[in-house]
Amino acid sequence: MKELKINFTDFWPNYDKTDNYFYNLLKSDYYLVIDENPNILFYSSFGHDYLNYKCTRIFYTGENIRPDFTACDFAFTFDFISNKSHFRLPLYSIYIDHHNMLSQLEHKKTREEATQIWKDKTKFCCMVVSNPNCAKRIEFFKHLSKYKLVDSGGSVLNNVGGRVADKAAFIKDYKFVISFENSAQDGYTTEKIMETILQDCIPIYWGNKLVSSDFNSQRFIDYNQFKSEEDLIKRILELDQNDDLAIDMIVQSTFSPNKISHKDEHKQVLDILRRIIENNQKPIAVRWIRYLHSFNLAVSKFKKKCFFE
């Protein structure tokens, strides 16, 4: 098996360099060595240490951030970008592997199973949020709370006596979960809708207007499909009062029928990585275009400095 030196930088805290999406795909084909002088560097959006590496650089982010193709040789992001150096890989795909949850998500419940699950749900609606910056989510929480009690178990608008220790355990007793993204952008689908489905709740989703290309539109309530929040809330209350309608939703499959399978997605990503590794092209980090990236980065830092001062 061929040796491949790789490294990871600028990822989130506690990122495991030897147990992650990319490492676990590559180890089937290569003998992997974590090295400070790698052949391939994977980097993300939480720093600028990648600038210290002159090898082939592959960018990944699950955040609502655009890749800078003057800094990387290839990018994996949530976005629908028409670029030969990009592949759409939303955060929820990474999340599926990290938490080994594919079999649970693909399990289609029988009507009998779903009926018992719904019967056991004793509470109406909740949210668990630590990011206070999504005004849309906060406004909707307050709007829905005028009709019926909505519990908040996160640090934002907490009304349950403190921040809950286990989100999954907390939400499983609820019929509905406010599953809004932190921001709205086509393609930007994180783990939020999926976490709700895993606990057999009905997600109330806002964010990616194209979310039905990823998840089955019959399995969640899509904010963007309603003319007004009043109409949306009427639908939520209707489902709350009509068990048959609600059960019809939770027996639905998780993913859109148009979405490629998780296995096929793995294959596509691995094929891309093989091509990058084997093509021997001069890395962008040592090509002239890197100067354009340095200029863009300097301008960005200057703008931030001016804004905060």
Buried (B, 14 or more C-beta within 10 A) or exposed (E): EEEBBBBBBBBEEEBEBEEBBBBBBBBEBBEBEEBEEBBBBBBBBBEEEBBEBEBBBBBBBBBBBEBBBBBBBBBBBBBEBEEEBBBBBBBBBBBBBBBEBBEEBEEEBEEEBBBEBBEEBEBBBBBBBEEEEBEBBBEBBEBBBEBEEBBBBBEBBBEEEEBBEEBEEBBBBBBBBBBBBBBBBBBBBBBBBBBBBBBBBBBBBBBBBBBBBBBBBEBBBBBBEBEEEEEBBEBBBEBBEEBEEBBBBBBBBBBBEEBEEBEEBBEEBBEBBBEBBEEEEEBBBEEEEBEEBEEEBEEEEEEEEEEEE
